[in-house]
């Protein structure tokens, strides 16, 4: 019986470790996505400024 509860504890801690790894993977994806979002916003602003400058000519 004691051996069984020890195995349950080990499985529980393994699940916790895997959950932590999954969260860090999600954080990396979120950072990557936000980087590309800001790049897209920057390009959009530059295009808008160029078009506004051309229309002012």
Backbone bond lengths (Angstrom), bond angles and torsions (degrees), N, CA, C in turn:
res aa  C-N    CA-C-N  psi(-1)  N-CA   C-N-CA  omega(-1)  CA-C   N-CA-C  phi
1 X - - - 1.462 - - 1.530 110.76 -
2 X 1.337 116.51 -41.86 1.464 120.12 -179.61 1.528 110.30 -65.24
3 X 1.320 116.08 -35.96 1.461 120.52 179.65 1.526 110.53 -64.97
4 X 1.338 116.49 -37.65 1.457 121.66 -179.66 1.530 110.68 -65.89
5 X 1.337 117.16 -43.54 1.471 119.49 -179.57 1.531 110.39 -67.95
6 X 1.329 116.73 -33.00 1.468 119.89 177.19 1.532 109.99 -63.90
7 X 1.339 116.21 -41.78 1.465 120.44 178.71 1.530 110.12 -64.76
8 X 1.331 116.98 -39.92 1.463 120.21 178.57 1.528 110.54 -61.56
9 X 1.335 116.44 -41.85 1.469 119.50 178.69 1.529 110.69 -62.90
10 X 1.333 116.90 -43.55 1.467 119.89 179.45 1.525 110.99 -61.31
11 X 1.340 116.69 -43.86 1.469 120.10 178.78 1.519 110.64 -61.79
12 X 1.343 115.71 -40.70 1.462 120.09 -179.23 1.531 110.37 -61.86
13 X 1.336 116.93 -45.38 1.466 119.64 -179.02 1.530 111.49 -68.89
14 X 1.335 117.18 -33.47 1.471 119.46 175.55 1.522 110.50 -63.48
15 X 1.341 116.72 -41.11 1.463 120.08 178.39 1.519 110.37 -63.28
16 X 1.340 117.08 -40.45 1.469 119.93 178.53 1.526 110.65 -62.06
17 X 1.336 117.07 -43.61 1.464 120.07 179.38 1.524 110.90 -62.21
18 X 1.328 116.93 -43.65 1.465 120.21 179.48 1.518 110.87 -63.71
19 X 1.339 116.85 -37.23 1.462 119.98 179.13 1.528 109.66 -64.79
20 X 1.323 117.69 -41.09 1.465 120.65 177.87 1.525 110.52 -61.11
21 X 1.334 117.36 -42.91 1.465 120.63 179.58 1.524 110.64 -62.45
22 X 1.342 116.25 -40.70 1.457 120.02 -179.49 1.525 110.25 -63.75
23 X 1.337 116.97 -41.39 1.464 119.98 -179.68 1.525 110.97 -64.04
24 X 1.333 117.23 -40.51 1.461 118.46 179.72 1.526 110.25 -67.36
25 X 1.334 117.05 -34.75 1.472 120.07 177.10 1.525 109.40 -64.17
26 X 1.336 117.33 -41.09 1.465 120.56 178.20 1.524 110.28 -65.07
27 X 1.334 117.04 -38.72 1.469 119.75 178.34 1.527 110.42 -62.37
28 X 1.334 117.03 -41.86 1.468 120.15 178.74 1.523 110.48 -62.29
29 X 1.350 116.63 -42.49 1.470 119.24 178.65 1.522 110.39 -62.67
30 X 1.332 116.61 -40.48 1.461 120.42 -178.24 1.529 110.43 -65.55
31 X 1.339 117.28 -41.92 1.469 120.33 178.22 1.522 110.69 -63.02
32 X 1.343 116.05 -42.91 1.462 120.63 -179.86 1.526 109.86 -61.44
33 X 1.338 116.23 -44.20 1.461 120.75 -179.09 1.523 110.81 -64.95
34 X 1.337 117.52 -42.13 1.467 119.54 -178.26 1.528 110.55 -67.39
35 X 1.349 116.70 -32.52 1.467 119.56 177.30 1.525 109.76 -62.27
36 X 1.332 116.22 -48.23 1.463 119.13 -179.75 1.521 111.46 -66.89
37 X 1.334 117.20 -31.94 1.466 119.76 177.01 1.521 109.77 -62.41
38 X 1.334 116.97 -45.89 1.471 119.43 -179.18 1.521 111.28 -66.71
39 X 1.338 117.44 -36.11 1.471 119.99 176.49 1.525 109.52 -62.55
40 X 1.332 116.69 -43.00 1.462 121.02 179.13 1.511 112.27 -63.33
41 X 1.334 116.37 -41.88 1.469 119.90 178.41 1.525 109.83 -63.87
42 X 1.332 117.32 -42.01 1.465 121.10 179.30 1.517 111.97 -61.49
43 X 1.331 116.56 -45.18 1.468 119.97 178.89 1.525 110.06 -63.49
44 X 1.338 116.70 -40.62 1.466 120.47 178.88 1.516 111.99 -62.05
45 X 1.323 117.04 -41.72 1.470 120.93 179.31 1.529 110.13 -65.31
46 X 1.333 117.23 -42.74 1.468 120.46 179.69 1.526 110.61 -61.96
47 X 1.335 117.09 -45.16 1.473 120.21 178.71 1.524 110.12 -61.88
48 X 1.348 116.39 -41.96 1.465 119.93 179.56 1.532 110.73 -61.28
49 X 1.335 116.75 -43.56 1.465 119.75 -179.63 1.527 110.99 -65.15
50 X 1.333 117.48 -39.60 1.472 120.40 178.28 1.525 110.03 -63.11
51 X 1.334 117.04 -45.93 1.465 120.16 -179.79 1.528 111.09 -64.95
52 X 1.330 116.83 -38.94 1.467 119.69 178.51 1.527 109.75 -65.24
53 X 1.341 116.94 -39.06 1.462 120.35 178.31 1.515 111.87 -66.68
54 X 1.320 117.59 -39.68 1.464 120.89 179.22 1.525 111.29 -67.80
55 X 1.335 116.28 -37.91 1.464 118.39 -178.98 1.529 110.77 -73.05
56 X 1.333 117.15 -21.14 1.467 119.92 179.14 1.531 111.13 -79.50
57 X 1.314 117.98 -15.23 1.472 120.57 -177.91 1.511 113.05 -69.58
